[in-house]
Amino acid sequence: MNHDHVVVQRPDAPAKQLLLLFHGVGDNPVSMGEIGRHFAPLFPEALVVSIGGPNPSGQAPGRQWFSVTDVTEENRQQRVDDIMPLFIETVHYWQAQSGVSGAATALIGFSQGAIMALESVKAEPGLVSRVIAFNGRFAKLPEQVTTATTVHLIHGDEDRVIDLSHAVKAEEALLLAGGDVTLDVIEDLGHAIDGRSMQAALDHLRFTVPKRYFDEALSGGKPQDDDIIEMI
């Protein structure tokens, strides 16, 4: 499959986890790959890859998944839906390349990358086990969800590009539908990732136990080994 990407970490042994990173509008996989370097040491058995958007945006090497020119609340969902098959195909490609199932895959996105990651688990429930959404949103709030995916929303309270209210509404919608979600609000942070938001993401991947594990325990089942993406 031909797409821009940067392999941040490739373990010597077969990968046990897969972490895919997705950048914002006008950014590129090299830049987002620097975010991936924070995750790699804590997950030495993970294949960590930063994925570039398929379309140019602004000056090279800027990329994007969909155009934000004249984007509105009414047309955003259609723009996402038009490119979503390629996004999901890209996730499946790296799952096949790594030999890692959706149960041990995490998507980590910022801004538009977070939008695509959140929307992908609407389009294909169970695609991955975790979504880390830095300063993102849903195009339209979900009405049905599955606990197969745990969603971690991390948002600056001073974001003027994607308002914090979108993350708050996303948390409310996911909880109302019976989903599994956390929300971390980072004080005095705009549309950016800082050390505090990064630490929140790392802590969630390592220490937050997915709701589905509790559900399985209550039903008498237990998670399979390859369901575990964090060290718990």
C-alpha positions as CSV (number, residue, x, y, z in Angstrom):
1,M,0.0,0.0,0.0
2,N,1.5,3.4,-1.0
3,H,1.1,6.1,1.6
4,D,3.5,8.4,3.4
5,H,4.6,7.1,6.7
6,V,7.4,7.0,9.2
7,V,8.2,3.9,11.2
8,V,9.1,5.2,14.6
9,Q,9.8,1.8,16.2
10,R,10.0,-1.7,14.8
11,P,10.7,-4.3,17.4
12,D,13.2,-7.1,16.7
13,A,10.7,-9.8,17.6
14,P,7.1,-10.0,16.1
15,A,5.1,-7.0,17.4
16,K,2.6,-7.6,20.2
17,Q,1.0,-4.1,19.9
18,L,0.4,-1.6,17.1
19,L,0.4,2.1,17.7
20,L,-0.6,4.3,14.7
21,L,-0.3,8.1,14.8
22,F,-2.3,10.6,12.7
23,H,-1.4,14.3,12.4
24,G,-3.4,17.4,12.0
25,V,-4.2,19.5,8.9
26,G,-1.0,20.9,7.3
27,D,1.3,18.7,9.3
28,N,3.2,15.6,8.2
29,P,4.1,12.1,9.5
30,V,7.7,13.1,10.3
31,S,6.5,15.8,12.8
32,M,3.8,13.5,14.3
33,G,6.4,10.8,14.5
34,E,8.1,12.9,17.2
35,I,5.0,12.4,19.4
36,G,5.3,8.6,18.7
37,R,8.8,8.7,20.2
38,H,7.2,9.3,23.6
39,F,5.2,6.1,23.4
40,A,7.9,3.8,21.9
41,P,10.1,3.4,25.0
42,L,7.1,2.4,27.2
43,F,5.9,-0.2,24.6
44,P,9.1,-1.8,23.4
45,E,7.2,-4.7,21.8
46,A,5.0,-2.3,19.8
47,L,5.3,-1.4,16.1
48,V,4.8,2.4,16.1
49,V,4.1,4.1,12.8
50,S,3.2,7.7,12.0
51,I,0.8,7.9,9.0
52,G,0.6,10.8,6.6
53,G,-2.7,12.1,5.2
54,P,-3.3,11.3,1.5
55,N,-3.8,14.8,0.2
56,P,-1.6,17.9,0.1
57,S,-2.4,20.8,2.5
58,G,-0.6,24.1,2.2
59,Q,3.1,24.1,1.7
60,A,4.9,20.8,1.3
61,P,5.2,18.6,3.2
62,G,1.9,19.5,4.7
63,R,-0.9,16.8,4.3
64,Q,-4.5,16.2,5.3
65,W,-7.2,13.6,5.1
66,F,-9.9,16.0,4.0
67,S,-10.1,19.6,3.0
68,V,-11.2,22.1,5.7
69,T,-11.9,24.8,3.1
70,D,-15.5,26.0,3.7
71,V,-16.1,23.1,6.0
72,T,-19.3,23.3,8.0
73,E,-21.2,21.3,10.6
74,E,-23.4,20.2,7.7
75,N,-20.7,19.0,5.3
76,R,-18.0,17.7,7.7
77,Q,-19.5,14.2,8.0
78,Q,-19.7,13.7,4.3
79,R,-16.0,14.7,3.9
80,V,-15.0,12.3,6.6
81,D,-17.2,9.5,5.1
82,D,-15.7,10.0,1.6
83,I,-12.1,9.3,2.8
84,M,-12.9,6.9,5.6
85,P,-12.6,3.7,3.5
86,L,-9.0,4.6,2.8
87,F,-8.3,5.4,6.4
88,I,-9.7,2.0,7.5
89,E,-7.8,0.3,4.7
90,T,-4.6,1.9,6.1
91,V,-5.3,0.6,9.6
92,H,-6.0,-2.9,8.3
93,Y,-2.8,-2.7,6.2
94,W,-0.6,-2.1,9.2
95,Q,-2.5,-4.7,11.3
96,A,-1.7,-7.2,8.5
97,Q,1.9,-6.1,8.3
98,S,2.5,-6.4,12.0
99,G,0.3,-9.4,12.6
100,V,-1.4,-7.5,15.4
101,S,-5.2,-7.7,15.7
102,G,-7.6,-4.8,16.4
103,A,-7.6,-6.0,20.1
104,A,-4.0,-4.8,20.5
105,T,-4.1,-1.7,18.2
106,A,-4.3,1.9,19.3
107,L,-4.9,5.0,17.2
108,I,-3.3,8.2,18.4
109,G,-4.5,11.3,16.6
110,F,-4.2,15.1,16.9
111,S,-6.9,17.5,15.6
112,Q,-8.0,16.1,12.2
113,G,-6.1,12.9,12.9
114,A,-8.2,12.6,16.1
115,I,-11.3,13.2,14.1
116,M,-10.5,10.4,11.7
117,A,-9.6,8.1,14.6
118,L,-12.8,8.8,16.4
119,E,-14.9,8.5,13.3
120,S,-13.2,5.2,12.3
121,V,-14.6,3.3,15.3
122,K,-18.1,4.7,14.4
123,A,-17.6,3.3,10.9
124,E,-16.1,0.0,12.0
125,P,-16.9,-0.9,15.6
126,G,-14.1,-2.9,17.1
127,L,-11.5,-1.7,14.6
128,V,-9.1,-1.0,17.4
129,S,-8.9,-1.3,21.2
130,R,-7.9,2.2,22.0
131,V,-8.2,5.7,20.6
132,I,-6.2,8.6,22.0
133,A,-7.8,11.8,20.7
134,F,-5.7,15.0,21.3
135,N,-7.9,18.1,20.7
136,G,-10.3,16.3,18.4
137,R,-14.0,15.8,17.9
138,F,-16.6,13.6,16.2
139,A,-18.0,14.9,13.0
140,K,-21.4,13.9,14.4
141,L,-21.8,12.4,17.8
142,P,-22.3,8.7,17.9
143,E,-25.7,7.2,18.9
144,Q,-24.4,3.6,19.2
145,V,-21.1,2.4,20.5
146,T,-19.2,-0.7,21.7
147,T,-17.0,-1.2,24.7
148,A,-14.6,-3.0,22.4
149,T,-12.8,0.4,22.0
150,T,-11.8,2.6,24.9
151,V,-11.7,6.3,24.0
152,H,-9.4,8.7,25.7
153,L,-10.2,12.4,25.0
154,I,-7.5,14.9,25.9
155,H,-8.3,18.5,25.2
156,G,-6.9,22.0,26.0
157,D,-9.4,24.3,27.7
158,E,-8.1,27.2,25.6
159,D,-8.4,25.5,22.2
160,R,-9.8,28.0,19.7
161,V,-9.6,25.6,16.7
162,I,-11.7,22.8,18.1
163,D,-13.6,24.0,21.2
164,L,-13.5,22.0,24.4
165,S,-17.2,21.7,24.2
166,H,-16.9,19.1,21.5
167,A,-14.9,16.8,23.8
168,V,-17.4,17.3,26.6
169,K,-20.3,16.5,24.3
170,A,-18.4,13.5,23.0
171,E,-17.8,12.1,26.5
172,E,-21.5,12.6,27.3
173,A,-22.7,10.9,24.1
174,L,-20.3,7.9,24.6
175,L,-21.4,7.5,28.3
176,L,-25.1,7.8,27.4
177,A,-24.7,5.0,24.7
178,G,-22.9,2.8,27.2
179,G,-19.4,3.3,25.8
180,D,-16.0,3.4,27.5
181,V,-14.4,6.9,27.7
182,T,-12.2,9.2,29.7
183,L,-11.8,13.0,29.3
184,D,-8.8,14.9,30.5
185,V,-9.1,18.7,30.3
186,I,-5.7,20.4,30.2
187,E,-5.8,23.9,31.8
188,D,-4.4,26.9,29.9
189,L,-3.7,24.8,26.8
190,G,-4.7,25.8,23.3
191,H,-4.7,23.6,20.1
192,A,-1.6,21.7,20.9
193,I,0.0,18.8,22.7
194,D,2.1,19.6,25.8
195,G,3.8,17.5,28.4
196,R,0.7,17.3,30.5
197,S,-1.5,16.0,27.7
198,M,1.2,13.6,26.7
199,Q,1.5,12.2,30.2
200,A,-2.2,11.8,30.4
201,A,-2.1,9.7,27.2
202,L,0.8,7.6,28.4
203,D,-0.9,7.0,31.7
204,H,-4.1,5.9,30.1
205,L,-2.5,3.4,27.8
206,R,-0.5,1.9,30.7
207,F,-2.9,2.0,33.6
208,T,-6.5,2.6,32.6
209,V,-8.3,-0.8,32.6
210,P,-10.9,-1.0,29.8
211,K,-14.5,-1.3,30.9
212,R,-14.9,-4.4,28.8
213,Y,-12.6,-6.3,31.2
214,F,-14.9,-5.6,34.1
215,D,-17.9,-6.6,31.9
216,E,-16.1,-9.9,31.0
217,A,-15.2,-10.6,34.6
218,L,-18.8,-10.1,35.7
219,S,-20.0,-12.5,33.0
220,G,-17.4,-15.1,34.0
221,G,-15.1,-14.6,31.0
222,K,-11.6,-13.3,30.9
223,P,-9.6,-11.3,28.2
224,Q,-7.2,-13.0,25.9
225,D,-3.5,-12.2,26.2
226,D,-3.5,-10.3,22.9
227,D,-6.3,-8.1,24.1
228,I,-4.0,-6.3,26.4
229,I,-2.2,-3.3,24.9
230,E,-1.1,-1.7,28.1
231,M,1.1,-3.2,30.9
232,I,-1.3,-4.0,33.6
